[in-house]
Amino acid sequence: MLASPFKGVVYAVNPKYETLAGVPVYRDVAALPAAPDLAVICTPAATVPGLIRALGARGTRAAVILSAGLGAPSATPGVTLRQAVLDAARPYLLRILGPNCVGLLAPGIGLNASFAHTAALPGRIAFVSQSGALVTAMLDWAKSRGIGFSRFISIGDSADVDFGDILDYLASDADTDAILLYIEDIRHARKFMSAARAAARAKPVIVLKSGRVAEGARAAMSHTGALAGSDAVYDAAIRRAGMLRVRTTADLFSAVETLARTHALAGERLAIVTNGGGPGVMATDALIAGGGQLAILSSATLAALDALLPATWSRANPVDLIGDAPAERYRAALEVVLRSGDADAVLLIHAPTAIVPSVEVAAAVASIARDGARGLLTCWLGGDALIDARRLCDQAGLATFDTPEQAVDGFLQLVQYARNQRLLMQVPPASAPFQPDRAAVHALLDAHGDGMLSEPAAKAVFAAYGIPVVATRLATSQDAVLAAAAGIGYPVALKIVSPDISHKSDVGGVALDLADGAALAAALSAMRTRVAVHAPQARIDGFAVQAMARRPGAFELIVGAAVDAVFGPVILFGQGGTAVEVDPDRALGLPPLNLVLARDMVGRTRVARLLAGYRKQPGADVDAICAVLIRLAQLVADFPAIAELDLNPLLADASGVLALDGRIRLQAVASGTNGLDRLAIRPYPDQLERIVNWQGAPLTVRPIRPEDGAAHLTFFRALDPEDVRLRTFVHLRELQPAQLARLTQIDYDREMAFIATRPGIGGVNETLGVARAVADPDNQEAEFAVTVRSDLKGQGLGGLLMRALVDYWRARGTARIVGAALAENLAVIRLARSLGFTVQHQAGDGEVRLVRELNPAPAVRLSPLEHR
């Protein structure tokens, strides 16, 4: 602290000394002349709770605990020192970083509140790490390469401040352009997902997650269940949040440099321009192996390049400029490819020659960058001879790499980041809300308890959620089996029903295509014998008799769900049948799902290419597959007793889907357990929907949905320009796609937007008004805004929506609801006053602050690190 350029006052506290390093030492916290903004604690673990209590009483609101060992018992029986620290901090709303952390650095103000061996350079990247060792190593690595930071934070054991808190802070930190995270584990999934999704909408968030090979697979009745706890679930969460995952520490900084220096990709096509055929082939190999797309040059582009390049050029992508290419040839060829529209990004690869100085080539390339070409990456293949060339491109703001493979990796990072961002921002199409038969499922589950449901019962659950299943009946005797088959109609399939047998075919528990009663009786006898041999201890509940499904050419798929210990329910999709045993082809997603998210899951599998159709094989109904995924996600959200489920195989063809086999395992849950609490992302709260009478006609007031995007755009276009200015404080003529997504794809854990809607022309629902509010992470304030369609103002719609909003945030325990309005916006000021808001005039800025207390709190809780 003393060696850093920090200009603030530093107090030393220690009972043993009067001075240290020339600084006076205070005996204890009470002796300090003033309350410190930040305390850095490095004392024996047993002393920390008392120090936190003393600091809180003095008025300190933030502490960094470097000390380890707080898992030990405290003086209070059954309470650890860690819990004692949290209990001491809570009355004062004192936030804690650590314990067992390296500390934090804020280079912009010269603060080094850590025991890192070196300081950090100032910059605009924030780095947050769970590993103390990686903090010091990364700090040293970055400093040697001239990489600076806005914040450098070690969270250690994160007893209080965790990744979610820090992401909330950094998302709105004006000094931070990009966020780098090193994650070992996440403990509060919903808090993390809410913060991550908000931060990723504002700036690039890049994640290095350790533990990739520790699959955490466990014995489970379902293939999805075996994946719960695996690294693949973290992949799904990172993708869903719109962040980018990288695999190495070097990739962290490579990714942030690429993202910061290259425009957002409109597509995924890469063109390669090089002065050597070998490096171009190396880049192409890396691109195709990584799943990338090589751009195809149009005839017009080829003709334009023909006019510039020697006759021996490659006439294809990669564009080989030939080894004697002068700087002007580079510049002209790059301009042609960049302007062509054939590629979404261009990679220049240059190997040094004795003919043309590399620095002249770099100067020509840099001039293109200064003219605004942002879809350009460069690779300078060589050593010291290329230092000046790399420097020129760095200064021009171009992403530069040392090898073709590194450059292609950088491009593929851009591709994956763009995919994740599109997933975060894309507005799904409108669809009719689905209403499952929840009462039927409640009855089935309540009658069972925990353990495996019988196959017929499981299929009844799926059918209640609109998932097509093959007709199946449970029978416990030969006569009942024959009667069930007669009722269904031959041919039939026969399957063993046992809570102890997960894979029926492994024990001979499946017989297919039984044409008549004699064949069925024989199959039943043989099955009993086989199961007795292969699973003698298994309990036999009976036999499932089901109709044989005749779907020639149908694809066999698997869909499933299981509960991850961190992120809660996880949905699986992939190729089904016996293929899942030998060649797993799967994608995971977090509920809730919509059509966009479901299609993304399907598209991430290899079987997706087959589902599109090939040769004479027609494609499958992908929307029907997506509907199954969406409804399964709703099922596991609705019923916390469901621990695992599988539909395998799910047959899919052009006529739709049909589940042949289904399994559900239940777990005991406490009475009154809310299934929503286990979800990492809060789903649409349909319980808040209501029908009201407005102007003598029914009107639906409900939370906004992502599918409301088109209706919301129509609503915005129906507003008078002046109403838009009063609402947004600026002249806004059109909503951009990202803005529309932000308004309709809200985080129900932190935001609420109630819309008033009714059927319009052609039965299409129209939005008449919206009242929305966003709460701070500590649920102290929710900031509101309300807008009513211009032709419907003055008819009570704004008051109706605002009352729903106030009631909602009061029930959520929010301390107050606040808003800002232009002083000339008399209509909204009158509305606020009528609803009990106080109007606070701001000095000189033309705005008023509108405040209504809902659940008064003792103090405003600071956001993490806000003390700075």
Helices and strands as residue ranges (DSSP letters): E 12-13, E 19-20, E 23-26, G 29-31, E 39-41, G 45-47, H 48-58, E 62-65, H 81-89, G 90-92, E 95-97, E 103-106, G 107-109, E 111-114, E 122-129, H 132-144, E 149-154, H 163-171, E 178-183, H 189-202, E 205-209, H 223-227, H 231-240, E 244-246, H 249-261, E 269-274, H 277-289, E 293-294, H 299-306, E 319-320, H 327-340, E 345-350, H 358-370, E 376-380, G 384-386, H 387-395, E 399-401, H 404-425, H 438-446, E 451-452, H 455-464, E 472-475, H 478-488, E 492-497, G 504-507, E 510-514, H 517-534, E 542-547, E 555-564, E 568-575, H 579-582, E 586-589, H 595-603, H 607-611, H 622-638, E 642-653, E 656-659, E 662-666, G 675-678, G 686-688, E 690-694, E 697-703, G 706-708, H 709-717, H 721-728, H 737-744, E 751-759, G 761-763, E 765-775, E 781-788, G 790-792, H 797-811, E 816-822, H 826-834, E 838-841, E 847-853
